[in-house]
Amino acid sequence: MFHQKDINTAYIKNPIEIYNLLKNIQKSRQIIAVSFGSNYPQSLTSLLEVNHNKKTLLLDEPNPALNSKLMALANNAQFSLKYEQLPVSFTTSLSLLNTDTDSSLRAPFPTEIYYPQNRKFYRFSTDFVKDIDTTIFLSSEKRLTCKLMNISLNGLNLQLPYAFAKAFQSKQVINDIYIQLPKQTGFSVSAKIKNSRIVNNYNNISLGLEILEQNPAIEKSIQQFIYRSENI
């Protein structure tokens, strides 16, 4: 189960939320800056594997020349990057897998990750999830297919063609958004537009929405979807 976080905190501490964020960072192939203290230069690495069962990370070896010094400072390894245009940082210890075929780094999951979403609930990116159908019913006869970019227990982000930019305004309520998540029963929500922006060089608009009603069955469906998506 996911726990509500204080809206003012920027730290993710729930183990499932930590896993989901790390897995999305791995899939996005983000370059991660890693530092081992002020006396050593910053290096670059990337996540190779996020192991849910062992709660460990496998990373590229950032700088072979610093191996011995790096291991001496392993408890102070600090990682930082930008994900979805927001800063992410965490601290964890490191160990070196130094074999004939593997010189990667292994680290346990961090206990917390700095990720200032300014939201009550962790928002899960669907960039790497297939078979999601999302439809806005504008009327009984008119419907608009769009792309679900991310989702949380109380919000979602939709991307639609730029041609529809003038049809949606800030604070507007969209009364019928139907979402069909993989291996889940579809559901409909009403949501208020909190923000909108032009993306993809004027090819699309992005709508950030707040789900208006709190429905336990819908929340459970979203939770199950996020949990199952960990293994994709």
Rosetta blueprint (number, residue, H / E / L):
1 M L
2 F L
3 H L
4 Q L
5 K L
6 D L
7 I L
8 N L
9 T L
10 A L
11 Y E
12 I E
13 K L
14 N L
15 P H
16 I H
17 E H
18 I H
19 Y H
20 N H
21 L H
22 L H
23 K H
24 N H
25 I H
26 Q H
27 K H
28 S H
29 R L
30 Q L
31 I L
32 I E
33 A E
34 V E
35 S E
36 F L
37 G L
38 S L
39 N L
40 Y L
41 P L
42 Q L
43 S E
44 L E
45 T E
46 S L
47 L E
48 L E
49 E E
50 V E
51 N E
52 H L
53 N L
54 K L
55 K L
56 T E
57 L E
58 L E
59 L E
60 D L
61 E L
62 P L
63 N L
64 P H
65 A H
66 L H
67 N H
68 S H
69 K H
70 L H
71 M H
72 A H
73 L L
74 A H
75 N H
76 N H
77 A E
78 Q E
79 F E
80 S E
81 L E
82 K E
83 Y E
84 E L
85 Q L
86 L E
87 P E
88 V E
89 S E
90 F E
91 T E
92 T E
93 S L
94 L L
95 S E
96 L E
97 L L
98 N L
99 T L
100 D L
101 T L
102 D L
103 S L
104 S L
105 L E
106 R E
107 A E
108 P E
109 F L
110 P L
111 T L
112 E L
113 I E
114 Y E
115 Y L
116 P L
117 Q L
118 N L
119 R L
120 K L
121 F L
122 Y L
123 R L
124 F E
125 S E
126 T L
127 D L
128 F L
129 V L
130 K L
131 D L
132 I L
133 D E
134 T E
135 T E
136 I E
137 F E
138 L L
139 S L
140 S L
141 E L
142 K L
143 R E
144 L E
145 T E
146 C E
147 K E
148 L E
149 M E
150 N E
151 I E
152 S L
153 L L
154 N L
155 G E
156 L E
157 N E
158 L E
159 Q E
160 L E
161 P E
162 Y H
163 A H
164 F H
165 A H
166 K H
167 A H
168 F L
169 Q L
170 S L
171 K L
172 Q L
173 V E
174 I E
175 N E
176 D E
177 I E
178 Y E
179 I E
180 Q E
181 L L
182 P L
183 K L
184 Q L
185 T L
186 G L
187 F E
188 S E
189 V E
190 S E
191 A E
192 K E
193 I E
194 K E
195 N E
196 S E
197 R E
198 I E
199 V E
200 N L
201 N L
202 Y L
203 N L
204 N E
205 I E
206 S E
207 L E
208 G E
209 L E
210 E E
211 I E
212 L L
213 E L
214 Q L
215 N L
216 P H
217 A H
218 I H
219 E H
220 K H
221 S H
222 I H
223 Q H
224 Q H
225 F H
226 I H
227 Y H
228 R H
229 S H
230 E L
231 N L
232 I L
